[in-house]
Amino acid sequence: MILEKMDEFFDNRLEGYEDHQLNGIDSAKIFYPYTASQLPMIEGCNVLDLGCGTGLELNEYFKLNPLAVITGIDLANGMLRALKAKFPDKQLTLINGSYFEVPFGENVYDAAVSVESLHHFTLEQKILLYKKLHDSLKEGGYFILTDYMAENDEEEKKNFLELSRLKKELGICDGEFYHYDTPLTRAHETEALLAGGFSKVEVLNKWKSTNILKAYK
């Protein structure tokens, strides 16, 4: 197996990306609209989208709140170009970079969202990210996380061990992000959010391995 760097993996699959996301993931045609429905409906509200890709959740959100102000962050520049082309008339600020490195600011956003993006990172990495995300939200703000999660600790551990084995086998030690699914369990995802400073985490819905969590500032 060849491991691809995260940005290259997604840009290399740009042409069929939306079809795969919508038709290759169980209940995606339900959970994208559902996710959008959980975001603020106030005109001009500021929403941060982590790993926005081509904006499948934004397709639905702009139908509900066309005047929302969106900041999207993604490693894959081709994805961002496709997103910008889809919504030339919307208030979009798109940042090509890692959401672990891009500064979010403090008390900026009414809400944040991430869909099928965060299932590649460790508990420790997520705690640091969630601390930064928590601080970027306004008082009363919240984070909607829609993502693939491991069913149990054994599955979670197995994925991380396999990724470690592959990187060692391929001589990869550069610290960059490579595409390989290492989802946390819902319990560990919740633990990371609470350790990041969120006051409460609710399970809003679940479709097979895809869970939707709401974390309150």
Phi, psi and omega per residue, in radians:
M1 nan 2.390 3.095
I2 -1.767 2.261 3.049
L3 -1.596 2.263 3.113
E4 -1.835 2.528 3.036
K5 -1.060 2.574 -2.968
M6 -0.979 -0.837 -3.096
D7 -1.132 -0.704 -3.130
E8 -1.193 -0.664 3.132
F9 -0.989 -0.857 -3.066
F10 -1.323 -0.691 3.111
D11 -1.127 -0.588 3.122
N12 -1.195 -0.322 -3.105
R13 -1.994 0.328 -3.047
L14 -1.022 -0.732 -3.044
E15 -1.024 -0.727 -3.108
G16 -1.846 0.236 -3.007
Y17 -1.079 -0.913 -3.053
E18 -1.142 -0.687 3.100
D19 -1.072 -0.740 3.120
H20 -1.125 -0.810 -3.102
Q21 -1.068 -0.727 -3.056
L22 -1.423 -0.556 -3.042
N23 -1.921 -0.259 -3.110
G24 -1.746 -0.175 3.139
I25 -1.966 2.230 -3.066
D26 -0.985 2.221 3.045
S27 1.169 0.303 -3.130
A28 -1.045 -0.618 -3.130
K29 -1.207 -0.204 3.051
I30 -1.716 -0.786 -2.996
F31 -1.349 -0.390 3.038
Y32 -1.160 -0.888 3.068
P33 -1.080 -0.673 3.132
Y34 -1.075 -0.786 3.113
T35 -1.011 -0.826 -3.139
A36 -1.034 -0.635 -3.102
S37 -1.190 -0.303 -3.130
Q38 -1.567 -0.085 -3.125
L39 -1.537 2.818 -3.067
P40 -1.049 2.513 3.142
M41 -1.837 0.127 3.136
I42 -1.305 2.308 3.103
E43 -1.049 2.348 3.073
G44 1.370 0.136 3.118
C45 -1.176 2.629 -3.113
N46 -1.730 2.158 -3.115
V47 -2.216 2.319 3.096
L48 -1.754 2.247 -3.118
D49 -2.015 1.959 -3.116
L50 -1.574 2.110 -3.086
G51 1.213 0.874 -2.970
C52 -1.183 -0.405 -3.122
G53 0.970 -2.335 3.113
T54 -1.563 0.077 3.011
G55 1.410 0.713 3.124
L56 -1.067 -0.648 3.077
E57 -1.215 -0.526 3.139
L58 -1.305 -0.504 3.008
N59 -0.893 -0.775 -3.098
E60 -1.393 -0.676 -3.062
Y61 -1.177 -0.710 -3.128
F62 -1.164 -0.385 3.023
K63 -1.175 -0.603 -3.094
L64 -1.542 -0.623 -3.097
N65 -2.458 1.382 -3.053
P66 -1.140 -0.285 -3.104
L67 -1.786 0.207 3.067
A68 -1.120 2.599 3.117
V69 -1.855 2.058 -2.988
I70 -1.985 2.339 2.915
T71 -1.960 2.080 -3.111
G72 -1.990 2.373 3.128
I73 -2.129 2.307 3.106
D74 -2.723 2.545 3.103
L75 -1.261 -0.490 -3.011
A76 -1.602 1.899 -3.065
N77 -1.165 -0.587 3.106
G78 -1.094 -0.654 3.093
M79 -1.087 -0.748 -3.123
L80 -1.162 -0.655 3.089
R81 -1.098 -0.719 3.115
A82 -1.129 -0.702 3.124
L83 -1.122 -0.795 -3.141
K84 -1.067 -0.688 -3.136
A85 -1.158 -0.543 -3.134
K86 -1.246 -0.580 -3.002
F87 -2.240 1.092 -3.106
P88 -1.154 -0.347 -3.066
D89 -1.768 0.080 -3.100
K90 -1.720 2.825 3.133
Q91 -1.493 1.515 -3.063
L92 -2.082 2.232 2.943
T93 -1.988 2.033 -3.050
L94 -1.964 2.263 -3.068
I95 -2.095 2.111 3.100
N96 -1.544 1.823 -3.107
G97 3.057 -3.104 3.125
S98 -1.564 2.295 3.112
Y99 -1.211 -0.155 3.011
F100 -1.348 -0.410 -3.053
E101 -1.898 -0.549 -3.112
V102 -1.196 2.230 3.080
P103 -1.215 2.433 -3.139
F104 -1.711 -0.359 -3.003
G105 1.443 -3.127 -3.135
E106 -2.163 2.411 3.107
N107 0.968 0.778 -3.053
V108 -1.793 -0.701 -2.909
Y109 -1.907 2.506 3.046
D110 -1.337 -0.511 3.126
A111 -2.801 2.861 3.032
A112 -2.340 2.759 -3.122
V113 -2.558 2.606 2.995
S114 -2.592 2.260 -3.094
V115 -2.159 2.074 3.050
E116 0.895 0.777 -3.132
S117 -2.217 -0.564 -2.935
L118 -1.584 0.130 -3.082
H119 -1.530 0.642 3.139
H120 -2.228 0.190 -2.933
F121 -2.307 2.806 -3.090
T122 -1.414 2.895 3.072
L123 -1.002 -0.777 -3.094
E124 -1.139 -0.725 3.103
Q125 -1.101 -0.705 -3.103
K126 -1.215 -0.637 3.116
I127 -1.029 -0.787 3.121
L128 -1.109 -0.727 3.113
L129 -1.125 -0.755 -3.091
Y130 -1.209 -0.515 3.032
K131 -1.100 -0.794 3.120
K132 -1.128 -0.718 3.138
L133 -1.146 -0.778 3.110
H134 -0.967 -0.804 -3.102
D135 -1.186 -0.423 -3.104
S136 -1.382 -0.252 -3.101
L137 -1.491 2.536 3.034
K138 -1.236 2.871 3.048
E139 -1.021 2.271 -3.083
G140 1.522 0.002 3.131
G141 -1.342 2.965 -3.108
Y142 -2.700 2.905 -3.117
F143 -2.169 2.217 3.054
I144 -1.785 2.050 3.129
L145 -1.947 2.013 3.067
T146 -1.997 1.959 -3.019
D147 -2.769 2.807 3.031
Y148 -1.261 2.230 -3.135
M149 -2.262 2.558 -3.140
A150 -1.167 2.560 -3.115
E151 -1.350 -0.455 -3.109
N152 -2.757 2.992 -3.095
D153 -1.092 -0.612 -3.117
E154 -1.113 -0.759 3.113
E155 -1.106 -0.779 3.131
E156 -1.021 -0.868 -3.113
K157 -1.098 -0.744 -3.122
K158 -1.031 -0.746 -3.131
N159 -1.130 -0.755 3.129
F160 -1.161 -0.682 3.110
L161 -1.132 -0.693 3.137
E162 -1.181 -0.697 3.083
L163 -1.084 -0.762 3.111
S164 -1.064 -0.734 3.131
R165 -1.104 -0.780 -3.129
L166 -1.103 -0.767 -3.134
K167 -1.105 -0.695 3.101
K168 -1.146 -0.765 -3.139
E169 -1.086 -0.645 -3.108
L170 -1.583 -0.023 3.124
G171 1.236 0.535 -3.129
I172 -1.602 2.098 3.121
C173 -2.567 0.524 -3.048
D174 -1.559 -0.108 3.113
G175 1.391 0.004 3.114
E176 -1.403 2.900 -3.122
F177 -1.533 2.239 3.087
Y178 -2.014 2.604 -3.080
H179 -1.371 1.934 3.015
Y180 -2.810 2.269 -3.050
D181 -1.294 2.100 3.067
T182 -2.318 1.103 -3.094
P183 -1.180 2.515 2.993
L184 -1.433 2.842 2.963
T185 -1.246 2.843 3.098
R186 -1.074 -0.627 3.117
A187 -1.105 -0.758 -3.139
H188 -1.267 -0.599 3.066
E189 -1.094 -0.758 3.094
T190 -1.100 -0.743 3.105
E191 -1.010 -0.756 -3.139
A192 -1.131 -0.719 3.131
L193 -1.123 -0.760 3.133
L194 -1.178 -0.685 3.098
A195 -1.163 -0.444 3.086
G196 -1.374 -0.078 3.057
G197 1.958 -0.117 3.128
F198 -1.182 2.477 -3.011
S199 -1.421 -0.486 -3.076
K200 -2.740 2.525 3.095
V201 -2.233 2.204 3.112
E202 -1.975 2.554 2.978
V203 -1.588 2.002 -3.115
L204 -1.517 -0.627 -3.096
N205 -2.955 2.989 -3.130
K206 -2.735 2.336 3.019
W207 -2.247 1.838 -3.057
K208 0.866 -2.053 -3.063
S209 -1.494 -0.148 -3.124
T210 -1.571 2.096 3.116
N211 -1.928 2.605 3.019
I212 -2.080 2.033 -3.139
L213 -1.951 2.581 3.038
K214 -2.121 2.074 -3.133
A215 -1.909 2.158 -3.071
Y216 -1.665 2.391 3.004
K217 -1.185 nan nan
